Amino acid sequence: MAELVGGGGLGDLAYRYGYQRYQTDIMIVCVIMLVVIVQIIQWIGDTVALKFDKKYQ
């Protein structure tokens, strides 16, 4: 996640082009993409955790 948000990835793109240059459309698209990526990673983590959780087997 650090690469996507703080390491020159989508977060950097959203900040430089969206926020600093007042291009709201770019900022909104980048933020939506970040939220989708985080939700997908969270869903994968929850699925794996449920699969290996011995309490629910």
C-alpha positions in Angstrom: 0.0 0.0 0.0 2.9 2.4 0.7 4.0 2.1 -2.9 0.5 3.0 -4.2 -0.2 5.8 -1.8 3.1 7.4 -0.7 5.8 6.0 -3.0 5.0 8.0 -6.1 2.0 6.0 -7.2 -1.7 6.9 -7.3 -1.5 9.1 -4.2 1.3 11.2 -5.6 -0.6 11.5 -8.9 -3.8 12.6 -7.1 -1.9 15.1 -5.0 0.3 16.7 -7.8 -2.3 16.8 -10.6 -5.5 16.8 -8.7 -4.9 18.9 -5.7 -2.0 21.2 -6.6 -3.3 21.9 -10.2 -7.0 22.0 -9.2 -7.9 19.2 -11.6 -10.7 17.8 -9.5 -11.6 15.1 -12.0 -8.2 13.5 -11.8 -8.2 13.7 -8.0 -11.6 12.0 -7.8 -10.7 9.2 -10.1 -7.4 8.5 -8.2 -9.2 8.5 -4.9 -11.9 6.2 -6.2 -9.2 3.8 -7.5 -7.4 3.9 -4.2 -10.6 3.0 -2.3 -11.3 0.2 -4.7 -7.8 -1.2 -4.4 -8.0 -1.1 -0.6 -11.4 -2.8 -0.6 -10.1 -5.6 -2.8 -7.1 -6.2 -0.7 -9.3 -6.1 2.5 -11.7 -8.6 0.9 -8.9 -11.0 0.0 -7.5 -10.8 3.5 -10.9 -11.4 5.1 -11.5 -14.4 2.8 -8.1 -15.9 3.6 -8.6 -15.3 7.3 -12.0 -17.0 7.3 -10.6 -20.0 5.4 -7.8 -20.6 7.9 -9.7 -19.6 11.0 -10.2 -22.8 13.0 -13.1 -21.4 15.0 -15.5 -21.5 12.1 -14.5 -24.9 10.6 
